[in-house]
Amino acid sequence: MKNDHKSLAMKFRYDPMGNRIEKRLYHLDGTGAVIRQRATHYVRDAQGNPLAVYELLGGDTVVLNEFNLYGSSRLGMLTTADTLVCATCTTAVAPSVYLSPVGNKRYELSNHLGNVMTVISDKITPIDTTSDGLWDYFNPSLVSATDYYPFGMGMPGRNYNAGSYEFGYNGKRMDNEMLGVGNTYDFGERLNNVQLGRWFTTDRFEAKYPAWSPYSSMMNNPLAYIDAKGDSVELIIGKPYRDANGEEHPYGHVALRVFNAAEGYDKAYDFGRYGKTWGLMGSKGDGILNTYADADAYLKSEMNQRSSVGYMQPTTADQDKQVMAYFDAMIKEGSVYKSGAVPGGGGTAYKLKSDYDVFDNNCTTMSCGGLGVLGMNWLGDEYDPRDALKTMEGSFKDLRLTRTEYLEGGEISLTYTPPALKPIKLGDFKLPSLNTTVPQDNTRVAKPVVIPQGSGQ
């Protein structure tokens, strides 16, 4: 990839999970020949989070530029610029005494969209307002500050030292060599041009979202949506059916799917009375959880006998992990059921510690429990799959869920995608009365809806 001036060229390398692991910058002469180059290498953990960044300069010098600092999410970074390897150095690179200077740590202050608004360092300045020799408070050291246009471009005249910290819009890393400081961001799957509010390349899932341009960014509503490295959870409700032997199965079935293309997983959790049963009309039984490493195997098994409807909610990778941890905790307390085989293959069956109960612990309540860890239990205390289907059919548009039909015989039909949110007209917005009591509780800014990478948005 070359920039507009044709004096620079870039090449990127990615790991099998779609994470960038190398960026090479080539300086070209008038004929296009390489004058010099610089390589940036990104070291990541198993989840793809960047841990450290190294630079290879001139082919013989390796410099450690940064460590990323984490709590529950990225907090900032430690800048180092330590030379680790140098072919032309005459003295040892590693110092005999290691220092920890103040001012090299960077901490992010972000808004509800993840935009890095302000960056401060660990250097503080004591202030004595009364001149009594005692410090009254400390001022932080400001590294950078940026106000953004809705699609992520920094506002001219409303920023300080922009570009000195490489993370910005949506918390993503800048590629300043392409279109200038803060105009291009690496979202993992694709690069985003925040000047235009468009992606550089098309969405690999564009066929699933025909109503949207494969280049459109954040559903054209960046104040409500963000693009994160996650994808979706999908509540799959199977309809009643009659099997090949003529036996009627009138109750339906519910399962939960957790999908993330960028992270490389597509799991389905299917709970039911697949073992020994007892009670009135077999209302109770062994609680068997079929876990599918490939959700397509579950869907194909279901579509061999019935039609189902899926209701998909975009999530982040962290939210996906919470759902998977919910099921993993129960699996850990249980044991592999018999041979572990599941219908259609591609997974493992587990006998859980808790038994199946048609009124209390069944496929619907189990799936709702997985959604509940994210605060997304759309069905409340519902336990009957037939009533669950009616509830979801009446609410999926209001919940802004994508609806997909998985038809008996194998056909898949995307029937509904949420439209872009309409902007509020000033005439429709009324300020509260001056006599209105404002609640003094823990009111929070509404969280943005998360659009999965590669979801047509």
C-alpha positions as CSV (number, residue, x, y, z in Angstrom):
1,M,0.0,0.0,0.0
2,K,1.4,3.4,-1.0
3,N,0.6,6.9,0.3
4,D,-0.6,9.8,-1.9
5,H,3.0,11.1,-2.4
6,K,4.3,7.8,-3.7
7,S,7.4,8.3,-1.5
8,L,6.2,5.7,1.1
9,A,5.0,2.2,0.8
10,M,3.7,-0.1,3.5
11,K,3.2,-3.9,3.9
12,F,1.3,-5.6,6.7
13,R,1.4,-9.1,8.1
14,Y,-1.3,-10.8,10.1
15,D,-1.5,-13.9,12.3
16,P,-4.2,-16.6,11.6
17,M,-6.6,-14.8,14.0
18,G,-6.5,-11.6,11.9
19,N,-4.3,-9.7,14.3
20,R,-1.6,-7.5,12.9
21,I,1.9,-8.7,13.8
22,E,4.1,-6.6,11.6
23,K,4.1,-3.3,9.7
24,R,6.9,-2.5,7.3
25,L,7.4,1.1,6.1
26,Y,9.5,1.6,2.9
27,H,11.0,4.9,1.9
28,L,11.1,5.1,-1.9
29,D,13.1,7.2,-4.3
30,G,11.7,8.7,-7.6
31,T,12.0,5.4,-9.4
32,G,10.2,3.4,-6.7
33,A,13.4,1.8,-5.4
34,V,13.6,1.3,-1.6
35,I,16.0,3.7,0.1
36,R,15.5,2.5,3.6
37,Q,12.9,0.6,5.6
38,R,11.6,0.3,9.1
39,A,9.7,-2.7,10.6
40,T,7.3,-2.6,13.5
41,H,6.6,-5.9,15.3
42,Y,3.6,-6.4,17.6
43,V,3.8,-9.0,20.3
44,R,0.3,-10.2,21.5
45,D,-1.2,-12.4,24.1
46,A,-3.5,-15.4,23.3
47,Q,-6.5,-13.1,23.0
48,G,-4.8,-10.8,20.5
49,N,-4.2,-7.9,22.9
50,P,-0.9,-6.1,22.2
51,L,1.7,-6.6,24.9
52,A,4.8,-4.9,23.4
53,V,5.9,-3.2,20.3
54,Y,9.4,-3.6,18.8
55,E,11.0,-1.7,15.9
56,L,13.7,-3.0,13.6
57,L,15.7,0.0,12.3
58,G,18.0,-0.3,9.3
59,G,18.1,-4.0,9.5
60,D,20.5,-4.2,12.5
61,T,19.0,-2.4,15.4
62,V,16.1,-3.7,17.5
63,V,14.3,-1.1,19.8
64,L,11.7,-1.9,22.4
65,N,9.3,1.0,22.1
66,E,6.4,0.3,24.4
67,F,4.7,-2.0,26.9
68,N,0.9,-1.9,27.1
69,L,-0.6,-1.5,30.6
70,Y,-3.7,-3.5,31.4
71,G,-6.3,-3.7,34.2
72,S,-9.7,-5.1,33.1
73,S,-8.9,-3.4,29.7
74,R,-6.1,-1.4,28.3
75,L,-5.1,1.5,30.7
76,G,-2.3,2.9,28.7
77,M,1.4,2.1,27.9
78,L,4.9,2.4,29.1
79,T,7.2,4.1,26.6
80,T,10.8,2.9,26.7
81,A,12.8,3.3,23.4
82,D,15.3,0.8,24.8
83,T,17.8,-0.5,22.2
84,L,18.1,-4.3,22.6
85,V,20.2,-5.3,19.7
86,C,22.7,-3.2,17.7
87,A,25.1,-4.7,15.2
88,T,27.3,-1.5,15.1
89,C,27.3,-0.8,18.9
90,T,30.8,-0.8,20.5
91,T,29.5,-1.2,24.1
92,A,27.1,-3.5,25.7
93,V,23.5,-2.6,25.0
94,A,22.0,-3.8,28.3
95,P,22.8,-1.3,31.1
96,S,24.3,-2.5,34.4
97,V,21.8,-0.4,36.3
98,Y,18.1,-0.2,35.5
99,L,16.2,2.9,36.2
100,S,12.4,3.6,36.3
101,P,12.1,7.3,35.3
102,V,8.9,9.1,36.1
103,G,7.0,10.4,33.0
104,N,7.3,7.4,30.7
105,K,3.9,5.8,31.6
106,R,0.9,6.9,29.6
107,Y,-2.7,6.6,30.9
108,E,-5.8,6.9,28.7
109,L,-8.9,8.8,29.7
110,S,-11.7,7.6,27.3
111,N,-15.4,8.4,26.7
112,H,-18.3,5.9,26.5
113,L,-17.4,5.1,22.8
114,G,-13.8,4.2,23.7
115,N,-12.4,7.3,22.1
116,V,-9.1,8.3,23.9
117,M,-9.9,11.9,24.7
118,T,-7.0,12.7,27.0
119,V,-3.7,11.1,27.8
120,I,-1.7,11.8,31.0
121,S,1.6,10.6,32.3
122,D,2.6,9.3,35.7
123,K,4.5,12.6,36.3
124,I,2.7,14.9,38.7
125,T,3.3,18.5,39.8
126,P,2.7,19.5,43.4
127,I,0.7,22.7,44.0
128,D,1.0,24.8,47.1
129,T,-1.9,27.4,46.9
130,T,-1.4,28.9,50.3
131,S,2.4,29.1,50.3
132,D,2.6,27.3,53.6
133,G,5.1,24.8,52.5
134,L,2.5,22.1,52.3
135,W,1.3,20.6,49.0
136,D,-2.5,21.1,48.6
137,Y,-3.0,19.0,45.5
138,F,-1.2,17.6,42.4
139,N,-1.6,18.5,38.8
140,P,-1.3,15.7,36.2
141,S,1.1,16.0,33.3
142,L,-0.9,16.2,30.0
143,V,0.5,14.3,27.1
144,S,-2.2,14.8,24.5
145,A,-5.9,15.8,24.2
146,T,-8.2,15.4,21.2
147,D,-11.8,16.3,20.3
148,Y,-13.3,14.2,17.5
149,Y,-15.7,14.6,14.7
150,P,-18.4,11.9,14.8
151,F,-16.6,9.5,12.5
152,G,-13.2,9.9,14.3
153,M,-11.3,12.7,12.6
154,G,-9.6,15.0,15.1
155,M,-11.0,18.6,15.1
156,P,-8.5,21.2,13.9
157,G,-7.7,23.7,16.7
158,R,-9.3,21.4,19.3
159,N,-6.4,19.1,20.1
160,Y,-3.1,19.2,21.9
161,N,0.0,17.3,20.8
162,A,-2.2,15.0,18.6
163,G,-0.5,11.9,17.3
164,S,2.0,11.7,20.1
165,Y,-0.1,8.8,21.5
166,E,-1.0,6.2,18.9
167,F,-4.4,5.1,20.2
168,G,-7.4,7.3,19.6
169,Y,-10.8,6.8,17.9
170,N,-12.7,3.8,19.4
171,G,-9.4,3.0,21.3
172,K,-7.8,1.8,18.0
173,R,-4.2,2.3,16.9
174,M,-3.4,5.0,14.3
175,D,-1.5,4.4,11.0
176,N,-0.2,8.0,10.6
177,E,2.0,7.2,7.6
178,M,-0.9,6.7,5.3
179,L,-3.0,9.9,5.3
180,G,-1.5,12.0,8.1
181,V,-1.8,12.1,11.8
182,G,-5.0,10.5,13.1
183,N,-6.7,9.9,9.8
184,T,-6.3,6.1,9.4
185,Y,-7.0,3.5,12.1
186,D,-6.3,-0.2,12.3
187,F,-9.4,-2.1,13.4
188,G,-7.8,-5.5,13.0
189,E,-9.9,-6.8,10.1
190,R,-9.8,-3.6,8.1
191,L,-8.4,-0.1,8.0
192,N,-10.7,2.9,8.5
193,N,-10.5,6.3,6.9
194,V,-12.0,8.6,9.5
195,Q,-11.9,11.6,7.1
196,L,-14.5,9.9,5.0
197,G,-16.1,7.6,7.6
198,R,-15.5,4.7,5.3
199,W,-13.5,1.4,5.3
200,F,-10.6,1.0,2.8
201,T,-11.9,-2.5,1.9
202,T,-15.2,-4.3,1.7
203,D,-16.8,-6.4,4.4
204,R,-16.2,-10.1,4.0
205,F,-19.8,-10.7,5.2
206,E,-21.4,-8.2,2.9
207,A,-23.8,-10.8,1.4
208,K,-25.4,-11.1,4.8
209,Y,-26.2,-7.4,5.0
210,P,-27.5,-6.4,1.5
211,A,-29.1,-3.2,2.9
212,W,-25.8,-1.7,3.8
213,S,-22.8,-0.6,1.8
214,P,-19.8,-2.9,2.5
215,Y,-17.7,0.3,2.9
216,S,-20.0,2.1,5.4
217,S,-18.7,2.7,8.8
218,M,-20.5,2.2,12.1
219,M,-23.9,1.9,10.4
220,N,-23.5,5.6,9.4
221,N,-24.2,6.4,13.1
222,P,-20.9,6.5,15.0
223,L,-22.5,8.2,18.0
224,A,-24.6,5.1,18.7
225,Y,-22.4,2.3,17.4
226,I,-18.8,1.2,17.7
227,D,-16.9,-1.5,15.9
228,A,-15.1,-3.9,18.3
229,K,-13.2,-7.1,17.9
230,G,-16.2,-9.3,18.8
231,D,-19.2,-10.5,16.9
232,S,-22.4,-11.8,18.4
233,V,-24.5,-14.0,20.5
234,E,-27.5,-15.6,18.9
235,L,-30.6,-17.1,20.6
236,I,-31.7,-20.0,18.3
237,I,-35.3,-21.2,18.9
238,G,-36.4,-24.4,17.1
239,K,-40.0,-24.8,16.1
240,P,-42.2,-27.9,16.9
241,Y,-41.9,-30.6,14.2
242,R,-42.9,-34.1,13.3
243,D,-40.0,-36.6,12.7
244,A,-39.6,-39.1,10.0
245,N,-41.4,-41.8,12.0
246,G,-44.4,-39.5,12.3
247,E,-43.9,-38.8,16.0
248,E,-44.8,-35.2,16.9
249,H,-42.4,-33.0,18.9
250,P,-44.7,-30.1,20.0
251,Y,-42.5,-28.1,22.3
252,G,-39.7,-26.7,20.3
253,H,-36.1,-26.1,21.5
254,V,-33.8,-23.3,22.5
255,A,-30.0,-23.1,22.2
256,L,-27.4,-20.3,22.4
257,R,-24.7,-19.5,19.9
258,V,-21.5,-17.5,20.5
259,F,-19.8,-16.4,17.3
260,N,-16.6,-14.4,16.7
261,A,-15.0,-14.6,13.3
262,A,-12.0,-12.5,14.2
263,E,-11.2,-14.6,17.2
264,G,-11.9,-17.9,15.3
265,Y,-14.7,-19.4,17.4
266,D,-18.3,-20.3,16.6
267,K,-19.8,-22.3,19.5
268,A,-23.3,-23.5,20.3
269,Y,-24.6,-24.6,23.7
270,D,-27.6,-27.0,23.6
271,F,-29.1,-28.2,26.9
272,G,-31.7,-31.0,27.1
273,R,-32.9,-34.2,28.7
274,Y,-30.7,-36.4,26.4
275,G,-30.0,-39.0,29.1
276,K,-32.1,-40.9,31.6
277,T,-35.6,-39.4,32.4
278,W,-38.1,-39.7,35.2
279,G,-41.0,-37.8,36.7
280,L,-44.5,-37.2,35.3
281,M,-44.3,-37.9,31.5
282,G,-40.5,-37.7,31.7
283,S,-40.5,-34.1,32.9
284,K,-37.2,-34.5,34.7
285,G,-33.9,-36.2,33.7
286,D,-30.2,-36.0,33.4
287,G,-29.1,-32.5,32.5
288,I,-27.0,-33.0,29.4
289,L,-25.2,-30.0,27.8
290,N,-24.1,-30.5,24.2
291,T,-21.3,-28.1,23.5
292,Y,-20.5,-27.6,19.8
293,A,-17.1,-26.2,18.8
294,D,-18.7,-25.6,15.4
295,A,-22.2,-24.2,15.6
296,D,-22.8,-25.1,12.0
297,A,-22.8,-28.7,13.0
298,Y,-25.6,-28.0,15.5
299,L,-27.6,-26.0,12.9
300,K,-27.3,-28.6,10.3
301,S,-28.4,-31.3,12.7
302,E,-31.5,-29.1,13.6
303,M,-32.3,-28.2,10.0
304,N,-32.4,-32.0,9.2
305,Q,-35.6,-32.2,11.2
306,R,-37.0,-28.7,11.9
307,S,-36.9,-25.0,11.2
308,S,-35.5,-22.5,13.7
309,V,-35.3,-18.8,14.1
310,G,-32.1,-17.0,15.3
311,Y,-32.1,-13.6,17.1
312,M,-28.6,-12.1,17.0
313,Q,-27.1,-9.4,19.3
314,P,-23.7,-8.0,18.5
315,T,-21.2,-8.4,21.4
316,T,-17.6,-7.7,22.3
317,A,-15.0,-10.4,22.6
318,D,-15.0,-9.8,26.4
319,Q,-18.8,-10.3,26.5
320,D,-18.4,-13.6,24.6
321,K,-15.9,-14.8,27.2
322,Q,-18.4,-14.1,30.0
323,V,-21.0,-16.2,28.3
324,M,-18.5,-19.0,27.6
325,A,-17.3,-18.8,31.2
326,Y,-20.9,-19.3,32.4
327,F,-21.1,-22.6,30.6
328,D,-17.5,-23.6,31.3
329,A,-18.2,-23.3,35.1
330,M,-21.0,-25.9,34.9
331,I,-19.0,-28.2,32.6
332,K,-16.1,-28.1,35.1
333,E,-18.5,-29.4,37.9
334,G,-19.9,-32.1,35.6
335,S,-18.4,-34.9,33.5
336,V,-18.3,-36.1,29.9
337,Y,-21.5,-38.0,29.2
338,K,-20.9,-41.5,27.9
339,S,-18.7,-41.2,24.8
340,G,-19.1,-37.5,24.6
341,A,-20.6,-37.6,21.2
342,V,-23.2,-35.0,20.1
343,P,-25.8,-35.1,17.3
344,G,-24.1,-34.2,14.0
345,G,-20.6,-34.3,15.6
346,G,-18.3,-31.4,16.1
347,G,-18.7,-31.2,19.9
348,T,-18.8,-32.8,23.3
349,A,-21.7,-33.9,25.5
350,Y,-21.4,-33.3,29.3
351,K,-23.6,-34.5,32.2
352,L,-24.1,-31.5,34.4
353,K,-24.4,-31.5,38.2
354,S,-27.9,-30.0,38.0
355,D,-30.7,-32.2,36.6
356,Y,-33.1,-31.2,33.8
357,D,-36.5,-30.0,34.9
358,V,-39.0,-29.0,32.2
359,F,-40.4,-26.2,34.4
360,D,-37.3,-25.0,36.1
361,N,-34.0,-25.9,34.4
362,N,-34.5,-26.6,30.7
363,C,-33.2,-25.5,27.3
364,T,-34.9,-22.1,27.5
365,T,-33.8,-21.2,31.1
366,M,-30.3,-22.4,30.4
367,S,-29.9,-20.2,27.3
368,C,-31.4,-17.3,29.1
369,G,-28.9,-17.8,31.9
370,G,-26.1,-17.4,29.3
371,L,-27.6,-14.1,28.1
372,G,-28.3,-13.0,31.6
373,V,-24.6,-12.7,32.5
374,L,-24.6,-9.8,29.9
375,G,-27.9,-8.3,31.2
376,M,-29.5,-9.5,27.9
377,N,-32.1,-11.9,29.2
378,W,-34.9,-11.0,26.8
379,L,-37.3,-13.7,28.0
380,G,-37.3,-13.2,31.8
381,D,-38.6,-16.3,33.6
382,E,-40.0,-17.8,30.4
383,Y,-39.4,-21.6,30.2
384,D,-41.7,-22.8,27.3
385,P,-39.9,-22.6,23.9
386,R,-43.2,-22.0,22.1
387,D,-43.9,-18.9,24.3
388,A,-40.3,-17.9,23.9
389,L,-40.7,-17.8,20.2
390,K,-43.9,-15.7,20.5
391,T,-42.1,-13.3,22.8
392,M,-39.1,-12.9,20.5
393,E,-41.3,-12.4,17.4
394,G,-43.0,-9.6,19.1
395,S,-39.9,-7.8,20.4
396,F,-36.9,-8.4,18.1
397,K,-37.4,-5.2,16.2
398,D,-37.6,-3.1,19.3
399,L,-34.6,-4.9,20.7
400,R,-32.8,-4.2,17.4
401,L,-31.8,-7.8,16.9
402,T,-30.9,-9.4,13.6
403,R,-33.4,-12.1,12.7
404,T,-32.4,-15.2,10.6
405,E,-34.4,-18.2,9.6
406,Y,-32.7,-21.6,9.6
407,L,-35.2,-23.6,7.5
408,E,-35.8,-27.4,7.5
409,G,-33.8,-28.8,4.6
410,G,-30.8,-26.5,4.9
411,E,-31.8,-23.1,3.5
412,I,-30.7,-20.0,5.6
413,S,-32.6,-16.7,5.1
414,L,-31.7,-13.4,6.7
415,T,-35.1,-11.7,7.2
416,Y,-34.3,-8.6,9.3
417,T,-31.4,-6.3,10.1
418,P,-31.9,-3.3,12.4
419,P,-32.1,0.0,10.4
420,A,-29.8,2.9,11.3
421,L,-31.0,5.0,14.1
422,K,-32.7,8.2,13.0
423,P,-31.2,11.5,14.3
424,I,-33.2,13.4,16.9
425,K,-34.9,16.5,15.5
426,L,-34.6,19.6,17.6
427,G,-38.4,20.0,17.4
428,D,-38.9,16.5,18.9
429,F,-36.6,17.2,21.9
430,K,-38.0,19.0,24.9
431,L,-36.0,20.1,27.9
432,P,-37.4,19.1,31.3
433,S,-39.3,21.6,33.3
434,L,-37.2,23.7,35.7
435,N,-39.4,22.2,38.5
436,T,-38.5,18.6,37.5
437,T,-36.6,16.8,40.2
438,V,-33.4,15.3,38.8
439,P,-32.5,11.9,40.4
440,Q,-29.2,12.0,42.2
441,D,-28.4,8.3,41.6
442,N,-25.7,6.5,39.7
443,T,-26.9,7.7,36.3
444,R,-24.6,6.6,33.5
445,V,-24.2,7.4,29.9
446,A,-25.9,4.8,27.8
447,K,-23.4,2.3,26.4
448,P,-23.0,2.1,22.6
449,V,-24.2,-0.8,20.6
450,V,-21.3,-2.9,19.5
451,I,-21.0,-3.8,15.8
452,P,-19.0,-7.0,15.1
453,Q,-16.0,-6.8,12.9
454,G,-17.0,-7.9,9.5
455,S,-20.8,-7.5,10.0
456,G,-21.7,-5.4,7.0
457,Q,-21.4,-2.2,9.0
